[in-house]
Amino acid sequence: TDNLPSQLNSVFYTASGSEATEGAMKLAKRYTNRSQIISFKNSYHGSTQGALSVMGSEYWQQAFRPLLPDILQLRYNNFEDLENITERTACVIAETIQAEAGILKPSCWIIALREQCTKTGTLLVLDEIQCGFGRNGTLWAFEQFGVVPDILLLGKALGGGMPLGAFVSDKKIMDSFTHNPVLGHINTFGGHPVSCAAGLAGLNVLITEKLIDTVFEKEKLFRSLLVHKRILAINSAGLMMAVKFDSFETNKKIIDALIVKGVFTDWFLFCAEAFRICPPLNISVMEIKMACEIILEVLDNVY
């Protein structure tokens, strides 16, 4: 927690990001003694049953109903919908930057979201399982928007390649798990020593080698090189990028051709017409130029 705001001083380790989501929802219900959980359309927080309940798409949920009750989904970046956050809402769970929606960044809406949660006594849960650890140009994406969550979700890069997730909160909130009942949340492999050692080593490399310092420069290079008549738009937040085309069918042909040529990518769950650029933060300038050359070549030749 040395690299987090003082309000985020207590960590509960899990074995995955999905488990972190589950723990955060339980913690919010226990601390507030409320039942309603709010999430956003086109959001992704994991595939376990509780996390699936707050996923922002009926397509992925319909085969597994009934799911958790008292879930309400709002529109991301929509000010009017914030009025639905009330004194009966336990928590609002949001991706700081919506990843599977095609890399959508929040407007000043996220400040209004924070204010509405504070006003109603609702816990704000920010999911940085994908966008945390420097991916967007700062160690935590929420630093760029002037807000601090009540609960932070971490995973993926947290383990340095090993299975590790976490939810982080203030100790006074986390202590809700210590009574009525005791052991209010437990798991078998959370905080596994090997995973924690790998995660600490990864964090040390990230910081000591100043990999985050080059993220915005590399984002700018990608955007300057990826200019082509077939590209309709590029959404980006640091080294998380969505390259959009006219349809999923076009995108799928391009993805298949790129994989054959050694550029690995895929589409987004809620933005199937775009492919993903999400390289390691230590990607070199030469590698960026090489990848972009291959992408442009494919765009010229795949129909």
C-alpha positions in Angstrom: 0.0 0.0 0.0 3.0 2.3 0.0 2.1 3.3 -3.6 -1.6 4.0 -2.8 -3.5 6.9 -1.2 -3.7 6.7 2.6 -7.4 5.8 2.4 -6.4 2.5 0.7 -4.3 1.0 3.5 -5.7 -2.6 3.9 -5.3 -5.4 1.3 -7.2 -8.6 1.0 -5.4 -10.9 -1.5 -7.2 -13.3 -3.7 -6.2 -15.8 -6.4 -7.7 -13.8 -9.3 -9.4 -10.5 -10.3 -12.8 -12.2 -10.4 -12.4 -13.2 -6.8 -11.4 -9.7 -5.9 -14.8 -8.5 -7.4 -16.6 -11.1 -5.3 -14.9 -10.0 -2.1 -15.5 -6.3 -2.8 -19.3 -6.9 -3.3 -19.5 -8.8 -0.1 -17.5 -6.1 1.8 -19.8 -3.4 0.5 -22.9 -5.2 1.6 -21.4 -6.0 5.0 -20.1 -2.5 5.7 -23.2 -0.6 4.5 -25.9 -3.1 5.5 -27.4 -2.5 2.1 -28.2 -4.8 -0.8 -28.3 -2.9 -4.1 -25.2 -3.0 -6.3 -24.9 -0.8 -9.3 -22.7 -1.4 -12.3 -22.5 -0.1 -15.9 -23.5 -1.3 -19.3 -20.7 -2.8 -21.3 -18.6 -3.4 -18.2 -16.6 -6.5 -17.4 -15.6 -7.5 -13.8 -15.0 -11.3 -14.1 -16.9 -14.4 -14.9 -17.7 -16.0 -11.6 -21.4 -15.9 -10.7 -21.3 -12.7 -8.6 -19.0 -10.9 -11.0 -21.2 -12.1 -13.9 -24.2 -10.5 -12.2 -22.6 -7.1 -12.6 -21.4 -7.7 -16.2 -22.8 -5.1 -18.6 -24.4 -7.4 -21.2 -27.4 -9.7 -21.1 -25.8 -11.8 -23.9 -23.2 -13.1 -21.4 -25.6 -13.4 -18.5 -28.7 -15.0 -20.0 -27.5 -18.7 -20.0 -26.7 -18.5 -16.2 -29.7 -16.9 -14.7 -30.9 -16.5 -12.0 -28.0 -14.4 -10.9 -27.6 -12.1 -7.9 -30.8 -10.0 -7.2 -30.9 -6.2 -6.7 -28.4 -5.3 -9.5 -29.0 -2.1 -11.4 -27.0 -1.1 -14.5 -26.5 2.5 -15.6 -24.9 4.1 -18.6 -21.2 4.9 -18.3 -20.4 8.6 -18.6 -24.1 9.6 -18.2 -24.7 12.3 -15.6 -28.5 11.8 -15.5 -28.2 8.1 -14.5 -26.3 9.1 -11.3 -29.6 10.0 -9.7 -30.2 6.3 -9.4 -27.5 6.0 -6.7 -29.4 6.3 -3.4 -29.2 5.6 0.3 -30.1 1.9 -0.5 -27.1 1.4 -2.7 -24.3 -0.6 -1.1 -21.7 0.1 -3.8 -21.2 1.3 -7.4 -18.6 -0.8 -9.3 -17.0 0.8 -12.3 -13.9 0.3 -14.5 -11.9 3.4 -14.2 -11.4 3.0 -17.9 -13.9 0.7 -19.6 -11.7 -1.9 -21.4 -14.0 -4.4 -23.1 -16.2 -1.5 -24.3 -13.4 -0.4 -26.6 -11.2 1.7 -24.2 -13.6 4.4 -23.0 -12.3 7.0 -20.7 -14.5 8.8 -18.2 -15.2 12.5 -18.5 -15.6 14.8 -15.5 -18.6 12.5 -14.9 -16.3 10.3 -12.7 -16.0 13.2 -10.3 -19.8 13.5 -10.1 -19.9 9.8 -9.6 -17.6 10.1 -6.6 -19.6 13.0 -5.2 -22.9 11.1 -5.5 -21.5 8.0 -3.8 -20.1 10.2 -0.9 -23.5 12.0 -0.6 -25.5 8.8 -0.3 -23.0 6.8 1.8 -22.4 4.4 -1.1 -19.0 2.8 -1.5 -17.3 3.5 -4.9 -15.5 0.4 -6.2 -13.0 1.1 -9.0 -11.9 -1.9 -11.1 -8.3 -1.5 -12.2 -7.7 -5.2 -12.9 -7.0 -4.4 -16.5 -5.9 -0.8 -16.4 -3.8 -0.7 -13.2 0.0 -0.8 -12.8 0.9 1.8 -15.3 -1.0 0.6 -18.2 -2.6 4.0 -18.8 0.4 6.2 -18.0 0.1 6.5 -14.2 0.5 3.8 -11.7 -3.2 3.9 -11.0 -5.6 5.2 -13.7 -7.8 7.0 -11.0 -4.9 9.3 -10.4 -5.6 11.0 -13.7 -9.2 11.9 -12.8 -8.9 13.4 -9.3 -10.9 10.7 -7.5 -10.0 8.0 -4.9 -12.2 4.9 -4.6 -13.4 3.3 -1.4 -12.4 -0.1 -2.7 -9.8 -0.7 -5.4 -9.8 -4.0 -7.5 -6.5 -5.3 -8.7 -5.4 -8.4 -10.6 -3.6 -9.4 -13.9 -0.3 -7.4 -13.6 -0.5 -7.5 -9.8 1.0 -11.0 -9.9 3.8 -10.4 -12.2 2.7 -13.3 -14.4 1.4 -15.4 -11.5 -2.2 -15.8 -10.3 -3.0 -13.0 -7.9 -5.8 -10.5 -7.3 -6.7 -8.1 -4.5 -9.3 -5.7 -3.2 -7.9 -2.8 -1.3 -9.8 -0.5 1.1 -9.6 1.4 4.4 -8.9 -0.8 7.5 -12.1 0.5 9.2 -14.1 -0.8 6.2 -12.1 -4.1 5.9 -12.6 -4.8 9.6 -16.3 -5.5 8.8 -15.1 -9.0 7.9 -13.8 -9.7 11.4 -17.1 -10.1 13.2 -20.7 -11.2 12.7 -19.5 -13.5 11.3 -15.8 -13.9 12.0 -13.8 -14.9 8.9 -16.3 -13.0 6.9 -14.3 -13.6 3.7 -11.7 -16.3 3.2 -10.1 -18.1 0.3 -7.5 -20.9 0.0 -4.8 -19.6 -2.3 -5.1 -15.8 -1.9 -1.8 -14.3 -1.0 0.1 -17.3 -2.1 3.8 -16.6 -1.2 5.1 -17.5 -4.6 2.6 -15.3 -6.4 3.2 -12.4 -3.9 7.0 -12.7 -4.5 6.5 -12.5 -8.2 4.1 -9.6 -7.9 6.6 -7.7 -5.7 9.4 -8.3 -8.1 7.3 -7.1 -11.0 6.3 -3.9 -9.2 9.9 -3.2 -8.3 10.9 -3.5 -12.0 8.0 -1.3 -13.1 9.1 1.4 -10.7 12.9 1.2 -10.8 13.1 0.9 -14.6 10.7 3.8 -14.9 8.6 1.9 -17.5 5.5 4.0 -16.8 7.4 7.2 -17.8 7.4 6.1 -21.5 3.8 5.0 -21.8 2.4 8.3 -23.2 5.3 8.6 -25.6 4.7 5.1 -26.9 1.0 5.7 -27.2 1.7 8.8 -29.3 4.0 6.8 -31.5 1.4 4.1 -32.1 -1.2 6.7 -33.0 1.1 8.6 -35.3 2.0 5.4 -37.3 -1.4 3.8 -37.5 -2.9 6.1 -40.1 -4.9 4.2 -42.8 -8.1 4.8 -44.7 -9.6 1.6 -43.3 -9.1 2.7 -39.7 -12.2 4.6 -38.6 -11.0 5.6 -35.1 -8.5 4.7 -32.4 -9.5 4.9 -28.8 -6.5 4.9 -26.4 -5.6 5.3 -22.8 -1.8 4.9 -22.6 -0.9 1.4 -23.9 -4.5 0.3 -24.0 -5.8 0.9 -27.5 -8.8 -0.1 -29.7 -8.4 0.2 -33.4 -11.9 0.4 -35.0 -13.1 -0.8 -38.4 -16.5 -0.8 -40.2 -17.6 -4.3 -38.9 -16.7 -7.3 -36.9 -16.3 -9.3 -40.2 -13.6 -6.9 -41.4 -12.0 -6.9 -38.0 -11.9 -10.7 -37.8 -10.2 -11.0 -41.2 -7.5 -8.5 -40.1 -7.0 -10.2 -36.7 -6.6 -13.6 -38.4 -4.0 -12.2 -40.8 -2.1 -10.4 -38.1 -1.8 -13.5 -36.0 -0.4 -15.4 -39.0 2.3 -12.7 -39.3 3.1 -12.8 -35.6 1.2 -9.8 -34.3 -1.1 -11.2 -31.5 -4.4 -9.4 -30.9 -8.1 -10.0 -30.5 -11.4 -8.1 -30.4 -13.3 -6.7 -27.5 -16.3 -8.3 -25.8 -18.5 -5.2 -26.3 -16.7 -3.6 -29.3 -16.3 -6.4 -31.8 -15.4 -4.1 -34.6 -12.1 -3.1 -33.0 -8.9 -5.0 -32.3 -6.8 -4.6 -29.2 -3.3 -3.2 -28.8 -2.1 -3.9 -25.3 1.6 -4.6 -25.4 4.0 -5.0 -22.4 5.1 -1.7 -21.1 8.7 -2.4 -22.0 8.0 -2.7 -25.7 10.7 -0.9 -27.6 10.3 1.8 -30.2 11.7 -0.6 -32.8 9.1 -3.2 -31.9 6.3 -0.6 -32.1 7.4 0.4 -35.6 7.7 -3.2 -36.7 4.2 -4.0 -35.4 2.7 -1.0 -37.1 4.4 -1.8 -40.4 2.8 -5.3 -40.3 -0.6 -3.9 -39.4 -0.5 -1.4 -42.2 0.6 -4.1 -44.6 -2.3 -6.3 -43.6 -4.7 -3.4 -44.0 -3.5 -2.9 -47.5 -3.9 -6.5 -48.5 -6.8 -8.0 -46.6 -10.3 -7.5 -48.1 
